[in-house]
Amino acid sequence: MKTLIAMLLTTLVLLAAPAHADSAVASPLVGRWTLEVDRLPMPPEARPRRVGLEFRDPGAGRWTTHVEIVHADGSRMHADSTLPLDGTPGAIDGDYWADVATMKMPAPNVLVVQLVDDGVPSSTRVYSVAGDNDTLTETKAFFAKDGTPILQTTVFKRVR
């Protein structure tokens, strides 16, 4: 029930936010980003070696995302998608912990992504670029197995 309520609230927020997909303003999200793994709230041996994001704007109100994770043991995961920014769900290719996503861009520097894995809500993520255009903050909302809501914040830096 808690998950259903969270999904409904997230859906309402996404529907209420105006999409700027057709805006003439270029999004500062476009580019490559790398996670500051040393700032993760976990023991160093449990941290991934690297997490990279790449955002592209192919036009026509769509958004392309590429994610690559290199785990501590050297194994890799990736995800690729090109989806509309109107909240329409679409497939994610790859072996990441999600297979369907929906996206909205309420402002040029903010991207809201909702993820589903095997039909089960996984997380909602809000990406926002700071005024320096070199810092990307990811706020991840999800639930622990016992139903406890969790908000996690991570920081990415732009790759030049």
C-alpha positions as CSV (number, residue, x, y, z in Angstrom):
1,M,0.0,0.0,0.0
2,K,2.8,2.4,0.9
3,T,4.4,1.7,-2.5
4,L,1.2,2.4,-4.3
5,I,0.8,5.7,-2.5
6,A,4.4,6.7,-3.3
7,M,3.8,5.8,-6.9
8,L,0.6,7.8,-7.1
9,L,2.3,10.8,-5.5
10,T,5.2,10.6,-7.8
11,T,2.9,10.4,-10.8
12,L,1.0,13.5,-9.7
13,V,4.3,15.4,-9.3
14,L,5.4,14.3,-12.7
15,L,2.1,15.3,-14.3
16,A,2.1,18.7,-12.6
17,A,5.6,19.6,-13.7
18,P,5.8,21.3,-17.1
19,A,8.1,19.5,-19.6
20,H,10.7,21.8,-21.2
21,A,11.5,19.3,-23.9
22,D,10.7,21.7,-26.7
23,S,12.4,24.7,-25.0
24,A,15.0,26.5,-27.0
25,V,17.2,26.6,-23.9
26,A,20.0,23.9,-24.0
27,S,20.0,21.7,-21.0
28,P,23.2,21.9,-18.9
29,L,22.6,18.2,-18.1
30,V,23.9,17.3,-21.6
31,G,27.4,15.7,-21.3
32,R,29.3,13.1,-19.5
33,W,29.4,12.9,-15.7
34,T,31.3,10.7,-13.2
35,L,30.3,9.9,-9.7
36,E,32.4,11.0,-6.8
37,V,32.7,7.5,-5.4
38,D,34.9,8.6,-2.4
39,R,31.9,10.5,-1.1
40,L,29.5,7.5,-1.0
41,P,28.3,6.6,2.5
42,M,29.7,3.0,2.4
43,P,33.0,1.3,3.2
44,P,35.6,1.9,0.5
45,E,35.8,-1.8,-0.3
46,A,32.1,-1.8,-1.1
47,R,32.1,1.2,-3.4
48,P,32.0,0.9,-7.1
49,R,35.3,1.7,-8.9
50,R,33.4,4.1,-11.3
51,V,29.9,5.2,-12.2
52,G,29.5,7.2,-15.4
53,L,26.4,9.0,-16.8
54,E,26.0,10.5,-20.2
55,F,23.0,12.6,-21.2
56,R,22.2,13.6,-24.7
57,D,19.4,15.6,-26.3
58,P,18.5,14.0,-29.7
59,G,15.7,16.5,-30.1
60,A,12.0,16.0,-30.8
61,G,11.2,16.0,-27.1
62,R,13.3,12.9,-26.4
63,W,16.2,12.3,-24.0
64,T,19.1,9.8,-24.3
65,T,20.7,8.3,-21.2
66,H,23.8,6.0,-20.9
67,V,24.8,4.6,-17.5
68,E,27.9,2.5,-16.9
69,I,28.9,1.1,-13.5
70,V,32.2,-0.6,-12.8
71,H,31.8,-2.6,-9.5
72,A,34.6,-3.1,-6.9
73,D,35.3,-6.5,-8.4
74,G,35.7,-5.1,-11.9
75,S,32.4,-6.4,-13.2
76,R,30.3,-4.0,-15.3
77,M,26.7,-3.0,-15.7
78,H,25.2,-0.6,-18.2
79,A,21.9,0.9,-19.3
80,D,20.8,2.8,-22.4
81,S,17.6,4.5,-23.2
82,T,16.1,7.1,-25.5
83,L,12.7,8.2,-24.1
84,P,10.2,11.0,-24.5
85,L,10.3,13.7,-21.9
86,D,6.5,13.7,-21.5
87,G,6.4,10.9,-18.9
88,T,5.6,8.1,-21.3
89,P,7.2,4.9,-20.1
90,G,9.8,3.2,-22.3
91,A,12.3,0.3,-22.3
92,I,15.8,0.5,-20.9
93,D,18.4,-1.7,-22.6
94,G,21.2,-3.3,-20.7
95,D,21.7,-5.1,-17.4
96,Y,21.1,-2.3,-14.9
97,W,18.6,-2.8,-12.1
98,A,15.7,-1.4,-14.2
99,D,14.0,-2.3,-17.4
100,V,11.4,0.5,-17.8
101,A,11.7,4.2,-17.2
102,T,9.7,7.4,-17.5
103,M,11.2,10.9,-17.6
104,K,10.2,14.6,-17.3
105,M,12.4,17.7,-17.4
106,P,10.6,20.4,-15.3
107,A,13.5,22.8,-15.9
108,P,16.5,22.8,-18.3
109,N,18.8,21.8,-15.4
110,V,16.5,19.2,-13.7
111,L,15.6,15.7,-14.9
112,V,13.1,13.4,-13.0
113,V,13.4,9.7,-13.7
114,Q,11.2,6.9,-12.4
115,L,12.6,3.4,-12.7
116,V,10.8,0.0,-12.7
117,D,12.5,-3.5,-12.6
118,D,10.5,-6.6,-13.6
119,G,7.2,-4.8,-13.0
120,V,8.2,-3.5,-9.5
121,P,8.8,0.2,-8.8
122,S,12.6,0.6,-8.2
123,S,13.4,4.2,-7.5
124,T,12.7,7.8,-8.5
125,R,15.7,9.9,-9.2
126,V,16.1,13.7,-9.5
127,Y,19.1,15.0,-11.3
128,S,19.9,18.7,-10.9
129,V,22.9,20.7,-12.3
130,A,24.3,23.4,-10.0
131,G,25.0,26.9,-11.1
132,D,28.6,26.1,-11.8
133,N,27.4,23.7,-14.6
134,D,30.1,21.2,-13.4
135,T,28.2,19.6,-10.4
136,L,25.3,17.2,-10.8
137,T,23.4,16.1,-7.8
138,E,21.3,12.9,-7.9
139,T,18.6,12.5,-5.3
140,K,17.4,8.9,-5.2
141,A,14.1,8.0,-3.5
142,F,13.4,4.3,-2.9
143,F,12.1,1.9,-0.2
144,A,14.1,-0.6,1.9
145,K,12.9,-4.2,1.9
146,D,11.0,-3.5,5.2
147,G,9.2,-0.5,3.6
148,T,11.3,2.3,5.1
149,P,11.5,5.2,2.7
150,I,15.1,6.2,1.9
151,L,16.5,9.4,0.3
152,Q,20.1,9.1,-0.9
153,T,22.1,12.0,-2.4
154,T,25.1,11.5,-4.6
155,V,27.3,14.0,-6.5
156,F,28.7,13.7,-10.0
157,K,31.3,16.0,-11.7
158,R,31.3,16.9,-15.3
159,V,33.8,15.0,-17.5
160,R,35.7,17.5,-19.7
